[in-house]
Amino acid sequence: MICVSVMLDGTGCLRSLRARGHAILTQALAGECSLREGKAFSPACAAASALMRTTAELFTAESCLSAQVSLPGEGSMDLDVGVVPESLTGRFRGITDFLVCGLALINAEAPEDLQLRVTQEEQGGKNPRTE
């Protein structure tokens, strides 16, 4: 199972993302996945990875952000964004909405493969609220 934790700032922009795990065992046992290079391949895992990697690319490409991505091990990704300037809030809120909506859809279609937790800070960066 892939466990994804997303923290949003008070404006709804991504503050951080933590992802751990793979989604291969359940589908492999059910015979619902394909093999690639001798390993079971999960469409849910590929979709989640593509969404998270694209998000990381977009946030780290913006020079005025202090976004950093790390891949501490296989099946692990950390993205820390920092503060999004007010002038870019609309752009990065849209990217964040796309990420969260995509992950939520994967979770709805394959809850055995992806667990999603979204937490949002109140305006001013205090009192996280979980959705």
TISELUM-973744 format. One record per residue (C-alpha): x, y, z; residue number from 0. Coordinates in steps of 0.05 Angstrom, whole numbers, always signed. Layout:
     east    north       up   fikol
        X        Y        Z     NUM
...
This chain:
     east    north       up   fikol
       +0       +0       +0       0
      +22      +71      -14       1
      +11     +118      +45       2
      +10     +191      +25       3
       +7     +249      +74       4
       -5     +319      +45       5
       +1     +383      +86       6
      -31     +445      +56       7
      -18     +516      +79       8
      -73     +564      +98       9
      -85     +584      +25      10
      -92     +512       +1      11
      -22     +507      -30      12
      +22     +447      -18      13
      +67     +455      +42      14
      +94     +383      +44      15
      +83     +313      +18      16
     +106     +247      +47      17
      +95     +182       +9      18
     +116     +112      +30      19
     +104      +44       +1      20
      +84       +8      -63      21
      +18      -17      -89      22
      +35      -84     -120      23
      +20     -142      -74      24
      -57     -139      -73      25
      -64     -133     -148      26
       -8     -183     -161      27
      -44     -236     -119      28
     -109     -221     -155      29
      -76     -227     -223      30
      -98     -156     -241      31
      -30     -127     -257      32
      +22     -136     -310      33
      +95     -156     -303      34
     +151     -110     -323      35
     +223     -133     -316      36
     +199     -191     -273      37
     +164     -146     -223      38
      +90     -136     -213      39
      +67      -69     -239      40
       +8      -33     -208      41
      -30      +20     -248      42
      -50      +54     -182      43
      +23      +59     -161      44
      +43      +86     -230      45
      -12     +137     -229      46
       +4     +162     -159      47
      +78     +164     -175      48
      +66     +205     -238      49
      +22     +255     -201      50
      +72     +263     -144      51
     +134     +267     -189      52
     +101     +318     -235      53
      +82     +360     -175      54
     +153     +357     -148      55
     +181     +378     -216      56
     +134     +438     -220      57
     +148     +462     -149      58
     +223     +452     -152      59
     +229     +485     -221      60
     +203     +552     -192      61
     +265     +592     -172      62
     +229     +635     -120      63
     +207     +574      -80      64
     +252     +537      -32      65
     +221     +470      -52      66
     +263     +408      -41      67
     +249     +336      -59      68
     +284     +276      -30      69
     +278     +202      -46      70
     +302     +169      +19      71
     +292      +99       -7      72
     +253      +57      -56      73
     +179      +73      -52      74
     +192     +137      -12      75
     +186     +210      -31      76
     +188     +273      +11      77
     +172     +342      -17      78
     +180     +404      +26      79
     +155     +468       -7      80
     +161     +524      +44      81
     +122     +588      +35      82
      +90     +603      -33      83
      +93     +677      -50      84
      +25     +710      -53      85
      +37     +727     -127      86
      +42     +653     -143      87
      -14     +627      -98      88
      -64     +618     -155      89
      -16     +577     -198      90
       +8     +532     -142      91
      -61     +524     -112      92
      -83     +497     -180      93
      -25     +448     -181      94
      -40     +427     -110      95
     -114     +418     -126      96
      -97     +374     -185      97
      -50     +331     -142      98
     -100     +322      -85      99
     -159     +309     -131     100
     -119     +257     -171     101
      -95     +221     -108     102
     -165     +222      -79     103
     -193     +191     -143     104
     -140     +136     -140     105
     -158     +125      -67     106
     -232     +120      -85     107
     -219      +70     -141     108
     -165      +29     -106     109
     -170      +40      -30     110
     -130      -24      -18     111
      -72       +7      -57     112
      -70      +80      -34     113
      -85     +114      +32     114
      -89     +190      +31     115
      -87     +238      +89     116
      -95     +312      +76     117
      -83     +364     +131     118
      -91     +439     +123     119
      -63     +494     +166     120
     -108     +550     +186     121
      -91     +619     +157     122
      -28     +642     +191     123
       +2     +572     +195     124
      -31     +547     +259     125
      -78     +492     +281     126
      -75     +438     +228     127
     -142     +409     +206     128
     -148     +339     +176     129
     -195     +323     +120     130
